[in-house]
Amino acid sequence: MRNRWGILAILFLVRLTIAFQFQSVAAVAPLLQQTFDVGLSDIGMLIGLYFTPGVVLALPGGAIGRAFGDKPIAIAALLLMTAGSLVMATTDLWGWQMAGRLASGAGGVLLTVQITKMCTDWFAGKEIATAMAIFVNSWPTGIAISLLVLPAIGTAYGAGAVFLAAGALTAIGIVLIMFYQPPPDATATATSSSQLDPLALLAAIVAGMIWGLFNVGFAMIFSFGPSLLAERGWSIAAAGSAISLVLWLSVVSVPVGGLFADRTGRPLTLAVAASLLVALLVAWLPRSDAVITILVLIGLASGIPAGPIMSLPARVLAPQTRAIGMGVFYTLFYAAMMLGPVVAGRLAKSADTAAVALDLGALTVLACPPLMWLFERIVSVRVRRARS
């Protein structure tokens, strides 16, 4: 297949399998507690294990992709994800559940780095913000599908069937990725130097920090928002339903933000404005009774910066350096996503309120605009040096 929008559709569906598999534990957490006689802390650990390999594997994952090729590594990653799900589906031991989850997460990390690079290859300089916004939207779509499908499967057939379903979907991903073809100019640049120049490396680091910090702030809403509302007397069901508004609305706002960024030609201006608004709204949420209104506004605003931020690496990474550069980008992202919830949890415990976690989320989003300015400065300096 050589149509770039067809390629985007394939990559969207393949990335969707990562979100579906990630959510497979949380979607049936009560069932897992009953099946394996574990507590919420164990469930939380099992959920978090999925992202743990990212800090170690994201950077070498880019180098591995460069050495062995996009499609072979993507297939290997999907096989690892499938194997992890099969282990979880067929064992009654909690230790093997954790091992299977780690294997799935390792595959998910390798696949994320690789297919993000593949998407960038096809759209660099051509509606990149729109393409990356659609690509990123596969995550909430996969989570939403898992929440609709997996609880029913688990209730009817047990926890093993849930993980079999996740494994079956990743196996379908293997079939889909077979149809991927590299862009026409990929062969011409394949033998070029893959070494990142210092300014491109610095820009990739800053871009990864922006994406990581923005997602930490976004995650605070889902991680601690229900607890915040429960502190105010909301039922668990009502709190969860209210917070889910942000997710559903972001499914709409993410592609709209990418489209606006490409049409206006000022993606970072749009991202800065939206980030400031999101930071204000997240800080306002613990201090206002207009909960639903604020959550709706957060959902509409929070998706707008996603496409522009994800398009940042394409501005400094040449085709031959994208695999390594995306490894750097995702290393910073996974580090932020691993540390952010831990810090927020400790602060919330110390203050005896979930509100402080939301405040931390507002601060991490607020840190993004200065970093966007820094990214622009690095790019400007790099362009001047290239011309001189």
C-alpha positions in Angstrom: 0.0 0.0 0.0 1.4 3.4 -1.0 -1.4 5.7 -0.1 -0.3 7.7 3.0 -3.8 7.9 4.4 -4.2 4.2 4.0 -0.9 3.7 5.8 -2.1 6.0 8.6 -5.3 3.8 8.9 -3.1 0.7 9.3 -0.8 2.4 11.9 -3.9 3.8 13.8 -5.4 0.3 14.1 -2.1 -1.3 15.1 -1.5 1.4 17.8 -5.0 0.8 19.0 -4.0 -2.7 20.0 -1.5 -1.2 22.5 -4.2 0.8 24.3 -6.6 -2.1 24.3 -4.0 -4.4 25.8 -2.9 -1.8 28.4 -6.5 -1.3 29.6 -7.2 -5.0 29.8 -6.1 -5.1 33.4 -8.0 -2.0 34.6 -11.1 -2.9 32.7 -11.6 -6.0 34.8 -9.8 -5.1 38.0 -12.5 -6.4 40.3 -12.6 -9.7 38.5 -8.8 -10.1 38.8 -9.0 -9.3 42.5 -11.5 -12.2 43.0 -9.7 -14.6 40.7 -6.2 -14.1 42.1 -7.1 -13.0 45.6 -5.1 -9.7 45.4 -5.7 -6.2 46.5 -5.9 -2.8 44.8 -2.2 -2.2 45.4 -1.4 -5.4 43.4 -3.7 -4.3 40.6 -2.1 -0.9 40.5 1.3 -2.5 40.3 0.1 -4.8 37.4 -1.2 -1.8 35.6 2.0 0.2 36.0 4.2 -2.6 34.9 3.1 -2.1 31.3 5.0 1.3 31.1 8.0 0.2 33.2 10.0 -1.2 30.3 9.7 2.1 28.5 12.5 3.8 30.5 14.9 1.1 29.5 13.8 0.0 26.0 12.6 3.2 24.3 16.1 4.4 23.4 17.6 1.1 22.3 14.3 0.4 20.6 15.0 3.2 18.2 18.5 1.8 17.4 17.1 -1.7 17.0 14.6 -0.4 14.5 17.3 1.3 12.6 19.4 -1.8 12.5 16.8 -4.4 11.6 14.1 -2.3 9.8 10.7 -0.9 10.6 8.4 -3.8 9.7 10.4 -6.7 11.2 10.7 -4.9 14.6 7.0 -4.0 14.6 6.1 -7.6 13.9 8.5 -8.8 16.6 7.0 -6.3 19.1 3.5 -7.5 18.3 4.6 -11.1 18.7 5.9 -10.2 22.2 2.7 -8.5 23.1 0.7 -11.5 21.9 3.0 -13.9 23.9 2.5 -11.7 27.0 -1.3 -11.9 26.7 -1.2 -15.7 26.2 0.9 -16.1 29.4 -1.6 -14.0 31.4 -4.5 -16.0 29.9 -3.1 -19.4 30.8 -1.6 -19.1 34.2 -3.1 -19.1 37.7 0.0 -17.7 39.4 0.3 -14.0 40.1 4.0 -13.9 39.5 3.4 -15.2 35.9 0.7 -12.5 35.5 3.4 -9.9 36.3 5.9 -11.6 33.9 3.3 -11.6 31.1 2.5 -8.0 31.7 6.1 -7.0 31.5 6.5 -8.9 28.3 3.4 -7.2 26.9 4.7 -3.8 28.0 8.1 -4.4 26.4 6.4 -5.2 23.1 4.2 -2.2 23.5 7.2 0.1 24.0 9.1 -1.2 21.0 5.9 -1.0 18.8 5.1 2.6 20.0 8.6 3.9 19.1 8.7 2.1 15.8 5.2 2.9 14.4 5.5 6.6 15.5 8.6 6.8 13.4 6.8 5.1 10.5 4.0 7.5 10.7 6.4 10.5 10.8 8.2 9.0 7.7 5.0 9.3 5.7 3.8 12.7 6.8 6.9 14.8 7.6 6.2 18.1 5.9 2.8 17.0 4.7 -0.1 17.7 7.1 2.0 16.3 9.9 0.0 17.8 12.8 -3.3 16.4 11.4 -1.7 13.0 10.8 -0.1 12.8 14.3 -3.4 13.9 15.9 -5.3 11.1 14.2 -2.5 8.7 15.1 -2.5 9.8 18.8 -6.3 9.4 18.9 -5.9 5.7 18.6 -5.1 5.5 22.3 -8.4 6.9 23.7 -10.2 4.9 21.0 -8.5 1.7 22.1 -9.3 2.3 25.7 -12.9 3.2 25.0 -13.4 -0.1 23.0 -11.8 -2.1 25.8 -14.1 -0.6 28.4 -17.1 -1.5 26.3 -16.0 -5.0 25.4 -13.7 -6.5 28.0 -15.9 -6.3 31.1 -18.6 -8.3 29.3 -16.1 -10.9 28.1 -14.7 -11.2 31.6 -18.1 -11.5 33.3 -19.2 -14.2 30.8 -16.0 -16.2 30.4 -13.5 -15.2 33.1 -10.2 -13.3 33.3 -8.4 -15.6 31.0 -10.8 -14.8 28.2 -10.0 -11.1 28.6 -6.3 -11.6 28.0 -7.0 -14.0 25.1 -9.1 -11.3 23.5 -6.2 -8.8 23.9 -3.8 -11.4 22.4 -6.2 -12.0 19.5 -6.3 -8.3 18.7 -2.5 -8.0 18.7 -2.3 -11.1 16.4 -4.6 -9.2 14.1 -2.2 -6.3 14.3 0.5 -8.6 12.9 -1.6 -9.2 9.9 -2.3 -5.5 9.4 1.3 -4.5 9.7 2.2 -6.8 6.8 0.4 -4.4 4.5 2.7 -1.5 5.6 5.1 -0.2 2.9 7.8 2.5 3.5 7.6 5.8 1.8 9.2 6.0 -1.7 12.2 8.1 -0.4 13.1 5.7 2.4 15.6 3.6 0.4 17.5 6.7 -0.7 18.2 7.8 2.8 18.7 4.4 4.4 22.4 4.4 3.9 22.9 8.0 5.2 24.5 8.8 8.5 22.2 8.0 11.5 24.1 10.2 14.0 22.0 12.9 15.6 23.7 16.3 15.6 23.8 18.0 19.1 21.1 20.5 18.5 18.7 17.8 17.0 19.4 15.6 20.0 18.6 18.5 22.4 15.4 19.4 20.5 14.3 15.7 20.7 14.9 15.8 24.4 12.9 19.0 24.9 10.1 17.6 22.7 10.0 14.4 24.8 9.9 16.5 28.0 6.9 18.5 26.6 5.0 15.4 25.6 5.8 13.7 29.0 4.8 16.7 31.1 1.6 17.3 29.2 0.6 13.7 29.6 1.4 13.7 33.3 -0.9 16.7 33.7 -3.6 14.9 31.7 -3.2 11.7 33.6 -3.8 13.5 36.9 -7.4 14.0 35.9 -8.0 10.3 35.4 -5.8 9.1 38.3 -7.0 11.5 41.0 -10.1 13.2 39.6 -12.4 10.4 40.9 -10.9 10.6 44.3 -11.3 14.4 44.4 -15.0 14.1 43.6 -15.4 11.3 46.1 -13.9 13.6 48.8 -16.8 16.0 47.9 -19.4 13.2 48.5 -19.8 11.9 44.9 -20.4 8.2 44.5 -17.7 6.2 42.9 -19.9 5.5 39.8 -20.9 9.2 39.4 -17.3 10.4 39.8 -16.0 7.9 37.2 -18.7 8.9 34.8 -18.1 12.6 35.2 -14.3 12.2 34.7 -14.8 10.0 31.6 -16.3 13.1 29.9 -12.7 14.3 29.4 -11.7 11.1 27.6 -14.7 11.1 25.3 -14.4 14.7 24.4 -10.7 14.4 23.7 -11.5 11.8 21.0 -13.1 14.8 19.1 -10.7 17.6 20.1 -7.4 15.8 19.3 -8.0 15.5 15.5 -9.6 19.0 15.4 -6.5 20.4 17.0 -4.3 18.8 14.5 -6.4 20.0 11.6 -6.5 23.6 12.9 -2.7 23.5 13.4 -2.1 22.5 9.8 -4.7 24.9 8.4 -3.4 27.9 10.4 0.3 27.1 9.9 1.0 28.0 13.6 0.9 24.8 15.5 2.9 25.9 18.5 0.9 29.1 19.0 -2.2 26.9 19.1 -0.5 24.4 21.5 0.7 27.2 23.8 -2.7 28.8 24.1 -4.4 25.5 24.7 -1.9 24.3 27.2 -2.3 27.5 29.2 -6.1 27.0 29.2 -5.8 23.4 30.3 -3.5 24.3 33.1 -5.9 27.0 34.3 -8.9 24.6 34.1 -7.1 21.7 35.9 -6.1 24.2 38.7 -9.7 25.5 38.8 -11.3 22.1 39.1 -10.5 21.5 42.8 -11.6 25.0 43.6 -15.0 25.1 41.9 -18.4 23.5 42.2 -19.0 23.8 38.4 -17.4 20.3 37.9 -19.2 19.2 34.8 -18.6 22.5 33.0 -14.9 22.4 33.8 -14.5 18.8 32.7 -16.2 19.5 29.4 -13.9 22.4 28.8 -10.8 20.3 29.7 -11.9 17.6 27.3 -12.4 20.2 24.5 -9.1 22.0 25.2 -6.8 19.1 26.2 -6.8 17.4 22.8 -5.7 20.5 20.8 -2.0 20.4 21.6 -1.6 16.6 21.0 -1.0 16.8 17.2 1.3 19.9 17.3 3.4 18.4 20.1 3.7 15.0 18.4 4.8 16.7 15.2 7.8 18.4 16.9 10.3 15.6 16.3 9.6 15.6 12.6 10.9 19.2 12.4 14.4 18.2 13.5 14.8 14.5 12.7 15.9 13.5 9.2 14.6 10.2 7.9 17.8 8.4 8.8 17.8 9.7 12.4 14.1 9.3 13.2 14.4 5.8 14.7 17.1 7.0 17.2 15.4 10.4 17.7 12.0 8.8 18.5 13.8 6.5 21.0 15.1 9.6 22.8 11.7 11.3 22.6 9.9 8.3 24.2 12.5 7.7 26.8 11.7 11.2 28.3 8.0 10.5 27.9 8.1 7.2 29.8 10.3 8.6 32.5 7.8 11.4 33.1 4.9 9.0 33.1 6.6 6.7 35.5 7.6 9.4 38.0 4.6 11.8 37.8 1.9 9.6 39.4 4.4 8.5 42.1 5.2 12.0 43.1 1.5 13.0 42.9 0.4 10.1 45.0 2.9 11.0 47.8 1.9 14.6 47.7 -1.8 13.7 47.9 -1.1 11.4 50.8 0.9 14.0 52.7 -1.7 16.7 52.1 -4.6 14.2 52.8 -6.4 15.4 49.7 -6.4 14.6 46.0 -6.6 18.3 45.1 -2.8 18.6 45.4 -2.3 16.0 42.7 -4.5 18.2 40.3 -2.4 21.2 41.3 0.7 19.2 40.3 -0.9 18.4 37.0 -1.7 22.0 36.4 2.0 22.9 37.0 3.3 20.2 34.7 1.1 21.5 31.8 2.1 25.0 32.7 5.7 24.0 32.2 5.1 23.1 28.6 4.8 26.6 26.9 8.3 27.7 28.1 9.7 24.4 26.8 7.9 25.0 23.5 9.6 28.4 23.4 12.9 26.7 24.1 12.3 24.1 21.3 11.7 27.0 18.9 14.9 28.7 19.9 16.9 25.4 19.4 15.3 25.0 15.9 16.1 28.6 15.0 19.8 28.2 16.0 20.1 25.0 14.1 18.6 26.5 10.9 21.0 29.5 11.2 24.0 27.2 11.6 22.9 25.1 8.6 22.7 28.2 6.4 26.1 29.6 7.5 
